[in-house]
């Protein structure tokens, strides 16, 4: 199958580049920037994209590539750092910007090319760089500028294009068209990638890999674990044993709902393990978010180890890991810069006594939902908002306690139910309440209060790599805040989070 290869220089957006390529029906894969040159000589590789990255080309140990890559007669698109390393290798001049440029800028196209076909002469693009090209290499010509940089360049004789901005993020207004132009017109790649093929191939792969062994899967009730469970169940049937670990850190009444849905509706073998006291005990005295993730992750695996003793043939641990989980948990040295550890499990121990089975790790959230619908999972289940593996443990900022969990469950339940009641739930991508580690003075009746503060978080996104806060009506926010303060004992102030991603993340921890 024809494909486009993304060379990873450590950009947090590299998986997003791959996703944009797939939107055009072309398979994409990501490989380390220093992959052997012989690998790139595969005749199925129709194009190469050099991703951005956090380094300067002049940094000690900065990722550099073999210049012979540009002589493979394969179209190349360098994005941000990919532009800078290209210009550096072709003897252009790259210098530090006076200040790091981060955010929106206006692109002006000064010369037409295949890459910019169909684009407006001026459009908004997204910048994120500390260095910029001060002087183009002699073999290149300038195609576009922003007020502060040389934004688009092309080799005079070869299909080598450079962009200083990020076309892959939604903030770049016509970025999708640029990527489409590169993939379909410049690379002339055939659109042969689709998720139906992915389902068939993954089911066959699971059957072949698992054989007659048993697979245990941590079922949370979220979209990712549900789709992973259904996909694996389609492949191996009763060899899948779903272990629902009720950590006590789930949504209100979630335990009973999950057990009912999967045991009855999906006819899966579900074992429920009630472990609330166990997890809360382990979390005592721990405030650091990474430490909490690792404690929850390690304890989660211990529960599995104990259950495995009862299942002598269980050799695989399945997870609903997806692309954003992977990119946000891999070190910059191999390759993407760490933002936070793994969403689903937190910190898996090195001596994990299972083989991992992660059938969704190549998919973005929207692709996971498409797969789920194709597998027959009800739409109301598939369109449910994401819920982190560590659960409310990372939505309670600071130390976790049983009282705090109860307060947050009640507040979150009010917010979600009001979104559903006002037909807003399906119009936002992820919504939840965060319990803050601060208290504020308030007045209820004629009495002074000194109670907790919660933050409402609602974000809109296509791919969960970038997001904007939801523009919820003020009247709606007023109603939610009033209900939470009046109905949840222990809360006297509600604030609304209007941070986008980047610079923030969707979850607070």
N, C-alpha and C positions, 0 to 999 in steps of 0.2 A: 504494500500500500504506500502510495506517495505521501510524503510528510514534510513538514517544516520543523527544523531543529532550532531550539532556543539555547544559546550558550549562556549559562548562569554565572554572572559576575557578582552575585550577592544581592540583587535587587529584591525588595519585598514584593515587587509587582511581577516577578518572572512567571509565576503560575497564571497570572491574569493575562499575560501576553499569549500564553498557550491557549487559554480559554477563548480569547478573541479569534485566534486562528481557527479553532474548531467551530466557531459560529459560522464560518464560511464553508463548513463541510470538509475541511482538510485536517487530517490527523496531525497532531503536534506532540513533541516530546521535549523534555528539558534534560540537558546533559551538562556536566561541569565544564567550565570555560577551558580547562586544560585537557579535554578529551583528546585522545590520540588522533592525529590528522587522518590516519587511514580509515577511522570510523566515519569521517565526514565524506569519504569518497563513495559511499553507497549511492547507487544510481537512483534509489527511491527518494533521496533527499533533494527536494526541489528548491529549497531556500534555507538561509541561515539568518537568525536574528541574534544580535549581540545585545544582551540586556543591560539595564542600568546597574548601578552598584554604589556602595558607600565610600569607595576609595577615591583617592587622587591617583592619576597615572604615575605621579612622581613619588608616591609613598613607598617606603621600604616594604617589600613583600606584596606590593599591589599586584593584582591578577593581570598578567600579560599573556598574549597569545602568539603563536607562530605566524609570522607575516605571510607564510605560504598559503594560509587559509584564503587569502584574497585572490589567489591564482587558481582556485579549483573550478573556475567557470560556473560558479553557483551564485545566484543573486544574494546579496548580503544587505541587511538593514541594521545599522548601529543606532541604539537608543541611549541617549544621555551618556553614561560612561562608555557605552558602545561606540558613540560618536567620538568621544575624546581619545579612546585607545586607538581608533582608526586613524585619526588625524596625527596622533603622536607617532605611530608607526610609519606614516607616510611623510613625516617630517614637517607637519604643521606645528603651530605653536598653541599650547594649552596652558592657561594661567589661572590662578585662583581668582574668583570673583571678589570684588570689594566687600560684598556681603553675600551670604548664601541666599540664592533666589528660590523661594518656595511659595507656590501658589499660582494663580491665574495670570496669564499674560496674553497679549494680542499678537497673533501671527500674521505677517504680511507676506504673501507669495509674490516674488519679484520675477520669477521665470517658471514657465509651465514645464511639467514633466509627467511621466506615467504615474508617479507616486501621488501627485496632487490633482489628477484628473477628476473633475466633478466637484472640486472644493471651491468654496468662496475665496475671493482674493484676501479677505480678512476674516479671522475666526479666533475663538478663545482656545488657548492651549494651557496645559498644566506643566509647570516647571518644578523641578526638585533637584538642584545641583549646587555644588560649592565651587567647582571649576567651570570654565567655559573655553571655547576655542577663540583665541585672540587673532590667529592668522591661519587661513586655510592652507592645507598642503597644496603644492603646485599642480597636482593632478586633479584637483577638485574645483568645482564651480559652485557658487552660492545660488540657492533657489528660493530661500525665504529667511526672513528676519523677524525678531521681536525687538522692542525698544532697547533691550539690554544685551542681545546676543545674536550670533549667527545661528539660525534655528534649523535650516534645512540645507544640506549640501549633497552633491553627487559627483562621483568619479566621472571624468570627462569621457572615458572610453568604456568603462565597465559598469555593470549593474550593481554598484555599491552606493547605497544611500545612507545618509546620516541625519538623525533628528536630535536636537538638544532637549526637546520636550518629551513627554510621555503620551503617546497616542493611545495606549491601552486603557487608560483610566477614563471613567465617565466624564470627568471634568473637562477633558479635551473634546470640544464640541463635535469635531468631524474626524476624530481619531479612528473610529471604526471604518470609515471610508478609506483612510490611508492604509490601514492594515489589509483591507479587502483588495485595494489596488496592488499592494505588494504581493499578496499571496496568490491572487487569481490572474492578474494581468502581467506582472513582472516575472513572478516565478512560474506562472502557467501551471499551477498545481491542480490536479483533478479532485473535485469535491466528492470523496468516497467514504468519509467518516460519518457514522450515525450511531445513535444510542441503541437501536435495536440490535445492531451487530455487536455492540459492547455487551449487551445482556447475554446474547447467545454464547459469545466467546468466554465470558466470565463464568457462566454456569458450567461450561465444558471444562474450564480450567480448575474450578473448585472440585468437580467430580474427580478429575485426574489427580489432583494434589492430595485430596483427603482420603481417597480410597474407601476402605471400610472402617476408618477411625471415626470417633465422635468429635464434634465441635461444640464448645460451649461459648455462648455469646452473652455479654452483659447487656441486657435489655433495659432501656431507660424509659421507653415510651416516646422518645423524641423521633424526629424524622430520620436521622441518619441510622440509628440502631434499628429502627423499624424496617427501613429499606434493606439494610444489610441482612437482617434476619430473614426477610421474605425471599431475598435473592438466594441466600444459602439454603433455605428450606426448599426452594424450588429445585436446587441442585441435588441435595442429599436427604431430603425428607426427615424422617425421625432420627437420623444421626445427629441432627442439631438439637442441642439442649439449651434452652434460654434460661439463664439465671438472672432473675430480677433482684438486684441488691437494693433493698429499701434502706438507703443511708440515713433517712430522716431529714435529708437536705433537699427534698423534692418539692414540687408545687403542692398546694393544698389538696388533700385527698387523692394525690397522684397514685399512691400505691394500690389502692383498691381499683382505680380506673384501669391501670395497666394490666393488672391481673385478670380483670374481667374481659378486656378487649382481646388480649392475645390468646388466652386459654380458650375462650368461647368462639370469637369471630375467626381467628386465624388457625385454630386447632393446632397450636404449637405446644410442645412440651415445655411448660414454664414452671420453674422452681423459684418460689419467693423466699428470700432470706431477709428477715427483719433484723437490721443491724444498727438502728438509730443510736442506742446507748453506746455501742462500741465506737462509732465514728465520733460522736460528741466527746467521748472521753479522750480519744486520741488528739482532738483539736484543742483541748484545754490549754490555755496559755500561749497559743500560737496566733500571731497577727499578720506576719509577712505573707503576702499572697502566693508567692512561689512555694514557700514552706507548706502552706495549706494545700496547695495543689498536689504536692508530693506526698503529704501525709494521706490525703484522700486516695490518691492513686495507689500508693503502696498498700493501704488497708484494703482497697478494692481487690487488688491482686491476691492478698492473703485469703480473702473470702473465697476467691476462685480456687486457690490451692486446697483449701479445706473441702470444698465441694468436689474437687477433682478426685480426692481420695475415695469418694463414693462412686466415682465413674472411672473405672480402671482403663477404659478404652478411649478416654478423652485426651487427645494429643494437641488440639488446636484451640487457641483463644481468638475469637472473632471480635472485631471492633468496627464501629461505624466511622472510621477515620476518613475525612475528606480532604481535598486539596488545601483549603485555608488552614486546616490543622497542621498539615505538613509544612507549609511555607512559614508559619509563625513559630515553628519549633525547631528549625534546623539552624545550626551555627553558620555564621558567615564564612567560616573556613571550609564549610562543606554542605551547602553553599550560603543560604540566605541568613541575614543578620537576625539574631534571636530577638523576638519581641516578648514572647512569653512561652512557657513550656506547653506541652501537648494538651489540647482542650479535653480530649476524651478520657485520658488516664492520668494525666499529670506527670508523674515521674515513674516510669516502669523500671523495676530493678534489673540490673545486668544479668542476674542469674534466673531470669524468668523461665519457669519450667513448662513453657508452651511454645509451639510455633504460632506466630501471629498470622491471622488471616484477615486481610483488610480489603475487601472487594470494591470499596468505593473511593480508595485513596487517590485516584486519578480524576475524580469528578468534583465540580463545583456544586454548590447547593442547588442551583436551578436545574442542573443535570440530574442530581440525585432525585429531585422531585419528579422529573420526567420519567426516570426509570421506575420510581415507585408507582406512578399512575399506570405505566405499561404493565406492571406486575399485578395490577388489580387492587391496590391498596386504596381505600376510600379517600376521596378528595379532601374531606375535612381533616383527615389524619395527615395527609401529605402536605397540606398547606399550613400546618401548625408551625408556629414560630420556633426557631432553634432554642435549645436549652443546654447549657454547658454541662459536661460530664461531672465536674465537681459540684454542680448544683448551686444551692443557695450559699454554700461555703465560700464562694467568691463574689456573692452579691451582698453578703454581710461584711462590710469593711471592718477590719480588725478582728478581734477574737470572736469565735462563734460560741453561742450558748443556746440551750433549748428555748429560753424565753425569746431571744432574738429571732430564732427560726420561726416561732409562732407569729410574732409581730409581722415579719416580712411576708410569710405565707398569706396572712389575712389581707395585708395591703396590696400585694400583687394580685390576689384573686379579685379584689374590687376593680383594679385597673383593667385587667384583662376582660372581665365580664362587661364593664362599661364600653370597652372598645367593640365587643361583639354586639352589645345592645344598640349601639349607635352606628352599626355597619361600617366601622373603621378598621376592624381587625385585619381584614384582607387587603386593606389599602396601605398598611405599614408592614415592614419586613421583619422587625423584631422589636418587641416591647416588653418591659419589665420594670420592677421597682428595685432600688438599691437602698439598703439600710446603712446610713452614714455613722461613723464613729464619733459623732458630736451631738450635743444636746443644745436646745435653745429655750429661752424664756418665752412663755406664752400666757394668754389669759383665756380661760374657759369658764363662762358664767362670770362670777365675781372673784374667781380663785386664780392665783398665780400658778402656772405650771412650769415645769422644767423637764422636758421630755425629748425624745429622739426626733431626728430629722430624716426624711426619706427623699430620694431623688427619683423622679419618673424619667425613664429613658425610652425613647421610641425613635427608631432609625429606619430610613428608606435606602434600599440598595438593590443592585442587580446581582452582584457577585460576591458580596461580603468582604471584598478587598478594599473597596472605598464605600463610603456611606455619608448621607446627610441626615440631620435630625428631622423628624417628621413635623410638618407644620400643622399641628393639631389645633382645632378651634379653641379660643380662649374660654368660651362657654363650657366646652367639654372639660378642659383642664380644671376649671373652677369647680365643676360638679365632682370630678374625681377627687380633688384635694379635699373638698368638704366632706365627702363620704369617708375618706381615709381617716381624717382627723376626728370625725364624730363617732366612727364605728370601731376603730382600732385603738385599744387602750395602750398608751405608751408612745404615741406619735402626736406631736402638736405643730409640725411644720412640714410642708411639702414644697420641693423645688423642682424645676424642669431643666433637664440637661439639653443644651443646644449646641453641643460639640459635634463636629463632623469627623469622619475618619478618612484619611488622616486630617489633623495631627493626632486625634485621640483614637482609641479603639472602641468597639461597640460595648464590650463588657468593661466594667471599671477596674477589675482585677484580672 
